[in-house]
Amino acid sequence: MIICYRSCVLASILLFGGIARAQEDTPMPESMSMPPTTSSTPMQMTTIVNPLAIPDTRDGGGTSWLPDSTPMYAIMRQSGPWQFMYHGAAHLLSDQMNGPRGDRTLSLPNWEMMTARRNVGMRNQWKLAAMLSLDPLTVGGSGYPLLLQTGESWHNQPLKDHQHPHNFFSELSATYTHLVTPESAVYLYAAPVGQPALGPVAYMHRTFALDDPLSPIGHHWQDSTHISYGVVTAGYQTRLWQAEVSTFNGREPGENRFAFEKPTFDSFSGRLSANPSSNLALQASFGYRKSPEALHPEENDHRISASVIYN
């Protein structure tokens, strides 16, 4: 039995949605005047758009793609040449898993995501992204009960029938995009902690995560690289598809969820993504991970992934 108390969270989601919808319903001019500065000179603010005019709603974690029609509930602000966006979720969760393998707990799974974008001329863009979570405090080291879930460890024992908490630093990244032709661009993504080009969009970036506080059973196996300490990804993209390769740290995060681990680059992956329509996001990827499990450091693995996301 799972009982979720989320009245305050739903209020915050509605607030974010009202702000986002208000911005969508009002056409955004190419420039707008800001309040006068102390010198009485108005500041001009230009609309920040991807060099290929790819919508922001396509952005998943790292460099992954969601369907363009995915709703984005966010608070957006602009300061000079920078555009800032914030969104997040928190769920007060009374979790009771019955049976001999079950457990019960009261916890608060949560995550917060922030981005900052800046265009440099007509052909270049910088994007800074951060994802944080207070799970180490509000969920605890053993995570929350989730029957059949496995992955990572606590007190040097493998976690079973529990979803592990996420790290305080889940992503800190910078992406530079350069328009090569009117129809194509190249980009470089670098992150001391981030997501390589492997697998689908991690579950907390998918729309259903706003309403479902529990991770899917496949989270650890599909999304386990979404917190990697050391990632560099290079890619080529058009408006419809992108090809990218990554080198990254194959080892999963340790039990100290506040620690900032040393970035290493011992694994690699490649991914091909395509959005053939506004409601579809497809990906196929392959990766080699060196020593992903701390309790079995002698084991490496190869991962093949293919997915379809429909909104």
Secondary structure by P-SEA (a helix, b strand, c coil): ccccccaaaaaaaaaaaaaaaaaaacccccccccccccccbbbbbbbbbcccccccccccccccccccccccbbbbbbcccbbbbbbbccccccccccccccbbbbbbbbbbbbbbbbbccccbbbbbbbbbbccccccccccccccccccccccccccccbbbbbccccccbbbbbbbcccccccbbbbbccccccccccccccccccccccccccccccccccccccbbbbbbcccccccccccccccccccccccccccccccccbbbbbbcccccbbbbcccccccccccccccccbbbbbbbcccc
